[in-house]
Every structure is written in C-alpha cells, then in structure tokens.
Amino acid sequence: MRTLAQSAYLDSEFGVQQELPRVGSALENPYVFDATARELHDMARDGLVEIVDEHRRSTRSESLIDRLTFKRIR
C-alpha cells in the first residue's frame, strides 16, 4: 500500500509544480499533512523531487508544515 506522499509523487507530472492538497483527504489533519510533507522532504534528499516552497506553522511546543509545493524531477 502506498503512502500519501508516494501517491502525490506518482500522481504528479515531471517538472510541474504541485501543491500538496489539504482538502478532501486525510491531509486535512495537520499532523498527517506534516508527516506527508516530511516524507516528501526525504524524497527530495533522494533526488526524486525538489521542494519549491513550504510554510510552517509554529506554536510554543511544535512546528508543523502546513503548506508545501514540490516539483517531480525523477
């Protein structure tokens, strides 16, 4: 079974900026979104995607990624 990050990667087109969607899926949960975004960061370290933009929401105890745009490069 694929993870949400793997699905976003496989559903994206090469070289096209893709925003990780929030609405209408498990990604509406901020912790699920953050975990998926962090997995995409791992994919970036492996050379599969490029992180184009991200936004983090910080509270006193944690910092969660709440917006992420990536581009599939491989």
C-alpha distances in whole Angstrom, upper triangle without the diagonal:
4,7,10,12,10,10,13,14,13,15,18,21,23,25,25,25,22,22,19,20,20,21,20,16,15,17,20,20,22,20,16,18,20,17,15,18,18,15,17,20,18,17,21,22,20,22,19,20,24,24,27,28,26,28,28,29,31,33,35,32,29,28,25,24,24,24,23,24,22,23,21,23,21
4,7,8,6,6,10,10,10,12,14,18,19,22,21,21,18,19,16,16,18,19,18,15,14,14,18,18,19,18,14,15,17,14,12,15,15,12,13,17,15,14,17,19,17,19,16,17,20,20,23,24,23,25,25,27,29,31,33,30,27,26,22,21,21,21,19,20,18,19,17,19,18
4,5,5,6,9,10,11,12,14,18,19,21,21,20,17,17,13,14,15,17,16,13,11,11,15,15,16,14,11,12,13,10,8,11,12,9,11,14,13,12,16,17,16,18,15,16,18,18,21,21,20,21,21,23,25,27,29,27,23,22,19,17,18,18,16,17,16,18,16,19,18
4,5,5,6,9,10,10,12,16,18,20,18,17,14,13,10,10,11,13,13,10,9,8,12,13,14,13,9,9,11,9,6,9,11,9,10,13,13,13,15,18,17,18,15,15,17,16,19,19,17,19,19,21,23,25,28,25,22,20,17,15,15,15,13,15,14,16,15,18,18
4,5,5,6,9,10,11,14,15,17,16,15,12,12,9,11,12,15,15,12,12,10,14,14,14,13,10,9,11,9,5,7,9,6,6,10,10,9,11,14,14,14,12,11,13,13,15,16,15,17,18,20,22,24,27,25,21,19,16,14,14,14,11,12,11,13,12,15,15
4,5,5,6,8,10,13,14,16,16,16,13,14,12,13,15,18,17,15,14,13,17,18,18,17,14,13,14,12,9,11,12,9,8,12,11,9,12,14,13,14,11,11,14,15,17,18,18,20,21,23,26,28,31,29,25,23,20,17,18,17,15,15,13,13,11,14,13
4,5,5,6,8,12,14,17,16,15,12,13,11,12,14,15,15,12,13,12,16,17,18,18,14,13,15,14,10,12,14,11,11,14,15,12,15,18,16,17,13,13,16,16,18,19,19,21,22,24,27,29,32,30,26,24,21,18,18,17,15,15,13,14,12,15,15
4,6,5,6,10,12,14,12,12,9,9,7,9,12,14,14,12,13,11,15,16,17,17,13,12,14,13,9,10,13,11,9,13,14,11,13,16,16,15,12,11,13,13,15,16,16,18,19,22,25,27,30,29,25,22,19,16,16,14,12,11,10,11,10,13,14
4,6,5,8,10,12,11,11,9,11,10,12,15,17,18,16,16,15,18,19,19,19,16,14,16,14,11,11,13,11,8,12,12,9,11,14,13,12,9,8,11,12,14,16,16,19,21,23,26,29,32,30,26,24,20,17,18,16,13,11,9,9,7,10,10
4,6,8,10,13,12,13,11,14,12,14,17,19,18,17,17,17,20,21,22,22,18,17,19,17,14,15,16,14,12,15,15,12,14,17,15,14,11,11,14,15,17,19,20,23,24,27,30,32,35,33,30,27,24,21,21,19,16,15,12,11,9,11,10
4,7,10,12,11,12,10,12,11,12,15,16,16,15,16,15,18,21,21,22,18,17,19,18,14,15,18,15,13,17,17,15,16,19,18,17,13,13,15,16,17,19,19,22,24,26,29,32,35,34,30,27,24,21,20,18,16,14,12,11,10,13,13
4,7,9,7,8,7,10,10,12,15,17,17,17,18,16,19,21,22,22,19,17,19,19,15,15,17,15,12,15,17,13,14,18,17,15,11,10,12,13,14,16,17,20,23,25,28,31,34,33,29,26,23,20,19,16,14,11,9,8,7,10,11
4,6,6,8,8,12,13,15,19,20,21,20,22,20,23,25,25,26,23,20,22,22,18,18,20,18,15,18,19,15,15,19,18,15,12,11,13,14,14,17,19,22,25,28,31,34,37,36,32,29,26,23,22,19,16,13,11,8,7,9,10
4,6,9,10,14,15,17,21,23,24,23,24,22,25,27,27,27,25,22,23,23,19,18,20,18,15,17,18,14,14,17,16,13,10,9,11,13,14,17,19,23,25,29,31,35,38,37,33,30,27,23,23,20,17,14,11,7,5,6,7
4,7,9,13,15,18,21,23,25,24,26,23,26,28,27,27,25,22,23,23,20,18,20,19,15,17,18,15,14,17,16,13,11,9,9,12,11,14,17,21,24,27,30,34,37,36,32,29,26,22,22,19,16,12,9,6,6,6,9
4,6,10,12,15,18,20,22,22,23,21,23,25,25,26,24,20,22,22,19,17,20,19,15,17,19,16,15,18,18,15,13,10,10,12,10,13,16,19,22,25,29,32,35,35,31,27,25,21,20,17,14,10,8,6,7,9,12
4,7,10,12,16,18,20,20,21,18,20,23,22,23,21,18,19,20,17,15,17,17,13,15,17,15,14,17,18,15,13,10,9,9,8,10,12,15,19,22,25,28,31,31,27,24,21,17,17,13,10,6,6,5,8,10,13
4,6,9,12,14,16,16,18,15,17,19,19,20,18,15,16,17,14,12,15,15,12,14,17,14,14,18,18,16,14,10,10,10,9,10,12,14,17,20,23,27,30,29,26,22,19,16,15,11,9,5,5,6,8,12,14
4,6,9,12,14,14,15,12,14,16,15,17,15,12,13,15,12,10,14,14,12,14,17,15,15,18,19,18,16,12,12,10,9,9,9,12,14,17,20,23,27,26,23,19,16,13,11,8,6,4,6,9,11,15,17
4,7,10,12,11,12,9,11,13,12,14,12,8,11,12,9,8,12,12,10,12,15,14,14,18,18,18,15,12,13,11,11,11,10,12,14,16,19,22,25,24,21,18,14,11,9,7,6,6,8,10,12,16,17
4,6,8,8,10,7,8,11,12,14,12,9,12,13,11,11,14,15,13,16,18,17,18,21,22,22,19,16,17,15,15,14,13,13,15,16,20,22,26,25,22,19,15,13,10,8,9,9,11,14,15,19,21
4,7,7,8,5,5,8,9,11,10,7,11,13,11,11,15,15,15,17,20,19,20,23,24,24,22,19,19,17,17,15,13,13,14,14,18,20,23,23,19,17,14,12,9,8,10,12,14,17,19,22,24
4,6,8,7,6,9,11,14,12,10,14,16,14,15,18,19,18,21,23,23,23,27,27,27,24,22,22,20,20,18,17,17,17,17,21,22,26,25,22,20,17,15,12,12,13,15,17,20,21,25,26
4,7,8,7,10,13,15,13,12,16,17,15,17,20,20,19,22,24,24,25,28,29,29,25,23,24,23,23,21,20,20,21,20,24,25,28,27,25,23,19,18,15,15,16,17,19,22,22,26,27
4,5,6,9,11,13,10,10,14,14,12,14,17,17,17,20,22,21,23,26,26,26,23,22,23,21,22,21,19,19,20,20,23,24,27,26,23,21,18,16,14,15,15,17,18,21,21,25,25
4,5,6,9,10,7,8,11,11,10,13,15,15,16,19,20,20,22,24,25,26,23,22,23,21,22,21,19,19,18,18,21,22,25,23,20,19,16,15,13,14,15,17,19,21,22,25,26
4,5,7,8,6,5,8,9,8,10,13,13,13,16,18,18,19,22,23,23,21,19,20,18,19,17,15,15,15,15,18,19,23,21,18,16,13,11,10,11,12,14,16,19,19,23,24
4,6,9,8,7,10,12,11,13,15,16,17,19,21,21,23,25,26,27,24,22,23,20,21,19,16,15,15,14,17,18,21,20,18,16,13,12,10,11,13,16,18,21,22,26,27
4,6,5,6,9,10,11,12,14,16,17,18,20,21,23,25,26,27,25,23,24,21,22,20,17,16,14,13,16,16,19,18,15,14,11,11,10,12,14,17,19,23,24,27,28
4,6,5,6,9,10,10,12,14,15,16,18,20,21,23,25,26,24,22,22,19,20,17,14,12,11,10,12,13,16,14,12,11,7,8,7,10,12,16,18,22,23,26,27
4,5,5,6,9,10,11,12,14,15,17,19,20,21,23,24,23,21,22,19,21,19,15,14,12,11,13,13,16,14,11,10,7,9,9,12,14,17,19,22,23,26,27
4,5,5,6,9,10,11,12,14,15,17,18,20,21,23,21,19,20,18,20,18,15,15,14,14,16,17,19,17,14,13,10,10,10,12,13,16,17,20,21,24,25
4,6,5,6,9,10,11,12,14,15,16,19,20,21,19,17,17,15,17,15,12,12,11,12,14,16,19,17,14,12,8,7,7,8,9,12,14,17,18,21,23
4,5,5,6,9,10,10,12,14,15,17,19,20,19,17,17,14,16,14,11,10,9,10,12,14,17,15,11,9,6,5,7,9,9,13,14,18,19,22,23
4,5,5,6,9,10,11,13,14,15,17,19,17,16,17,15,17,16,13,14,12,14,15,17,19,16,13,12,9,8,10,12,12,15,15,18,18,21,22
4,5,5,6,9,10,11,13,14,15,17,15,13,15,13,15,15,13,14,13,15,17,19,22,20,16,14,11,9,10,11,10,12,12,15,15,18,19
4,5,5,6,9,10,10,13,14,15,14,12,12,10,12,11,9,11,11,13,15,18,21,19,15,12,9,7,8,8,7,9,10,13,14,16,18
4,5,5,6,9,10,11,13,14,14,12,13,11,14,13,11,12,11,14,15,18,20,18,14,12,10,8,11,11,10,12,12,15,15,17,18
4,5,5,6,9,10,11,13,11,11,12,11,15,15,13,15,15,17,19,21,23,21,18,16,13,11,14,14,11,13,12,14,14,16,16
4,5,5,6,9,10,10,9,7,9,8,11,12,11,14,15,17,20,22,25,23,19,17,14,11,13,12,9,10,8,10,10,12,13
4,5,5,6,9,10,10,8,8,7,11,11,10,13,13,17,18,21,23,22,18,15,13,11,14,13,10,11,9,11,12,13,14
4,5,5,6,9,9,9,10,10,14,15,14,17,17,20,21,24,25,23,20,17,16,14,17,16,13,14,12,14,13,14,14
4,5,5,6,5,6,8,9,13,15,15,18,19,22,23,26,28,26,23,20,18,16,18,17,13,13,10,11,10,10,10
4,5,5,6,5,5,7,10,12,13,16,17,21,23,26,28,26,23,20,18,15,18,16,12,12,9,9,9,9,10
4,5,8,8,9,10,13,15,15,18,19,22,24,27,28,26,23,20,19,17,20,19,15,15,13,13,12,12,12
4,6,8,10,12,15,18,18,21,22,25,27,30,31,29,26,23,22,20,22,21,17,17,14,13,12,11,10
4,6,7,10,13,16,18,21,22,26,28,31,33,31,27,25,23,20,22,20,17,15,12,11,9,7,7
4,7,10,13,16,17,20,22,25,27,31,33,31,27,25,22,19,21,19,15,14,10,9,6,6,5
4,7,9,12,14,17,19,22,25,28,30,29,25,22,20,17,18,16,12,10,6,5,4,5,7
4,6,9,11,15,17,21,23,27,29,28,24,21,19,16,17,14,11,9,6,5,6,7,10
4,6,8,11,13,17,19,23,26,25,21,18,16,12,14,11,7,6,4,6,9,10,13
4,7,11,14,17,20,24,26,26,23,19,17,13,14,11,8,5,5,7,10,12,15
4,7,10,14,16,20,23,23,20,16,14,11,11,8,6,5,7,10,13,15,18
4,7,10,13,17,20,20,16,12,10,7,8,5,4,6,9,12,15,17,20
4,7,10,13,16,17,14,10,9,6,6,5,7,9,12,16,19,21,24
4,6,10,13,13,10,6,5,4,6,7,9,12,15,19,21,23,26
4,7,10,11,8,6,5,6,6,9,12,15,18,22,24,27,29
4,7,8,6,4,6,9,10,13,15,18,21,25,27,29,31
4,5,5,6,9,12,12,16,18,22,24,28,31,33,35
4,6,8,11,15,16,19,21,25,27,31,33,35,37
4,7,10,14,16,19,21,25,27,30,32,34,36
4,6,10,12,15,17,21,23,26,28,30,32
4,7,9,12,14,17,19,23,25,27,29
4,6,9,11,15,17,20,22,25,27
4,6,7,11,13,17,19,22,23
4,7,11,13,17,20,22,25
4,7,10,14,17,20,22
4,7,10,13,16,18
4,7,10,13,16
4,7,9,12
4,6,9
4,6
4
